Amino acid sequence: MPRFFIDADLNVDTTVEMTETVFHHWVKVLRAQIGDQATFFNGQGGEYDVTLVEATKKVASVQINSFNPQNRTAKHKTLLGQVMSKGDRMDYAIQKAVELGVSEIQLLTSERCEMRLKYDRDQKKLEHWQGIAIAACEQCGMNIVPKILAPISLEAWLQTNLPTTKLVLAPNKEEVNILENISLDVALLIGPEGGLSENEILSANTVGFQNWCIGERILRTETAPIVALSIINFL
């Protein structure tokens, strides 16, 4: 059964007109017919089984039949601090982090960051990345959409109120078992393609980040959050 995010209030036993995005995807692209069923969610928790009851060339409506409170969120909360990268790498990192149950993604800039958002491009790019998060939730079944937060400097982020367990991916550092006493709230810091500088890692250490070296190989910036989140999920 197809799943769609819809920015609308949803209540059982009511009829709701589809937003333009859902109408285009379900009716125009997938060619839904009257009587077809789907799952709608609006990011406020839970999901709704719906039936297509009306469709014209421009609009369509559904009957909301039932509510399922399941959200499929991870048992732990992970705040991902991801230094931005260019092109598809950032899209991929966000998509896979959401599929792996990340709670929130804080975009960061750093000394070696390849990307700087500017003025009118900021909101358009943020909307694009939030759209990727929504699409990932549609695919994986999660009903609470993680927020993609506007970029701030790594220095500023380190001064915010972060979870007790704080981990920074730091290749070539001494490999120690830092996951034995991991808490249910985790802050995970991932550097850019060129890595975090030594001074940035030391600054993170100063506010309680522990260096996490995953094996002997250096992971790409878009691969690192996938591996790290997978390990955290397993634990």
N, C-alpha and C positions, 0 to 999 in steps of 0.2 A: 504494500500500500504506500503510495507516495506521501512524503512529508513536506509541509511548507510552513515557513515562518510568515506570520501576518501581523502587521502593526495595527492591531484593532482590539477592542474589547470583545471577549468571547464568553458566552454563557450558554449553558445547556437549554434546549428547547427554544432557541431563538434562531432567526434567519439573519445572516450577515452577508453583505456585499463584499466581494473580493477586492483587494487592492490591485492596482494595475500590474504589479510585479507577479503576483500569484496568478492572476487571470492570464497573463501572457504565457507563463510557464506551463500551467496545468491545462488550460483550454486551448490556447493557440499552438503550443509546441507539442504537448502530449496528447492533444485532441480528446480531452475528456468529454464524456457524454452524460446526459441527464441520468441520474441514478448511480453514477460512479462515486466511489468513496475515497477519502483521503484523511490524513492526520494533520491538524493545524496546531501550532503553538505560537504564543506571543511573547515568550521570554519572561513571563511573570510567574511561571511555575506550572508544571503539568502539561497535558496535551488533550486535544479534543478530536473525537471521531466525527467526521462530517460527511454529508451527502450532497452532491451537486443537484440543485432543484430547479435552477433557471440559468439559461445562457443565451445571450444574443451576440451580435458581432462585436460589441464593445464592452459589455458588462456581464457579470455572472454572480449568482448568489448560492450560498450553501445553507443547509439545515444542520444545526449543531445537535448531535445525537447523545453523546456521552462524554464524560470527563475521566481522565486517568491521571492521578496525582504524581506518578513516577517521574523523576527528573533525570535519573541516570548520571548524576554528578559523582565525582570521585569522593571517597571517604575522607580524603585530606584536602586542604586548600593550598594551592600552589600559586604564588604570585611570581610571574616570570618577568624579569627585567632583561629585555632583549635590545642590545645595541643594533640600530637599524643598518640594513644592507640594501644594495641596489637590486633592481630587477626582480626576477622571479624568486630569488632566494628568500626575500622577506615574505612573499606570499606563501611560499611553501612552509616556512617556519611557523607562521600563524596558523595555517590550515591544520598541520599535524599536531601542533601543541593543543589546539582546541579538541581534536579527535581524541587526544590522550588525557583530556579532562582538566586542563589548566583552568584556574579560576579567574585570572585577570592577567592582561599583558601590558606592562608599562614599557613604552618605547623610549629608548635612550640614545643620547649622543655621547661620544667619547673622543679621545685624542685621535684614534685611527678610524673613526666612523667615516664611511664612504658617502653618507647621505645627509643632507640638510634640507628640511622642508622650509619653504618660504611663502609667507603671506597667503595669497589666494590659493596656492597649491595645497596648503596644509589640510584644509577641511576636505577637499576632494580626495586626497590620498587617504586620509583617515576613514572616510566613508567607504572607500574601496576596501581597505583592510577589515573594517567592521563587517562589510558584506561577505568577505571571505570567511569570517568567523561564523556568520549566520548560515552560510551554505554548508560549512563543516558540521554545524549542529543539525541541520536538516538531514545530512547523510548519516551521522553517527548515532542519532537518537537522543542527544542531550537537549533538554528543554530550557535550561538557563543559559543564555548566551553570554560568554565572557566579554567584558568590556576591553576595547583596545584604547588605551589612554594616550593622549597627546604627548609627544616627545618632550622630555626634560633632560638636563645634563645628568650624567652619572653622578657627579659630585652632589647635585641637589637631591637625587634619589636616595643616596646613602644617608642623608640627614632626615629622611622621613621615618615614620613609625612602621617598622618592618616586622615580620614574624620572628619568633624566637630562633627557629632553625634557619640559618642563612648560609647558603652554599654558593661559591663562585667556581665556575669551571676554569681550572688553572693547569694547563698541560705543563709537563716537565717539573712539577712540584713533587715533593715527597708524597708517596702514595700511602695514606693511612685510612683506617676504617672509620669514617665519620658518620656512618649511617646506622650505627647500632642503637642510638637513642634519638632517632629522628622523631620530631613532633608531628602533629596533624596539620600544622601550619608551617609552610616552607616558603622562603624567598630564594629564588634561583636566578643567578646573574650569568648571562651569556655575553661574551664579548663579540666584537666585529670580526670580519674576515681576517684582518691582520692581528687579531688578539688584543687583549687588554695590555696596557703598558705595565711595567713593574711597579711604578708609582700608583697606578690605579688599583692594582691588586693589593698593595700595601694599605691604601686608603680603605678598601673594602674590609681587609683584615682588622683594621683599627676599630670598626664599628660592629665587629662580631662575625664577619663572614669567614667561613672555613674553606680552605682550598680543597677542591675536589678534582683529582686527577683520575680520569676514567681510562685505565689501561695505558698502553705504551704509545698509542697512536694519537695524532692530533686530529680532532674532528672539525669539519667545516661548521661555520656559524649556523647554518640551517639544519645540520645533522645533530649538533650538540643538544638542543632542547629535546629532540625526539628520544635520544638515548637516555638522557638524564630523567626525563619524565617517565619513561618506561621502567627504569630501575626503581624510581620512587613508587610507582603504581604496584610493582611486584612486591616491594617490601610492605 
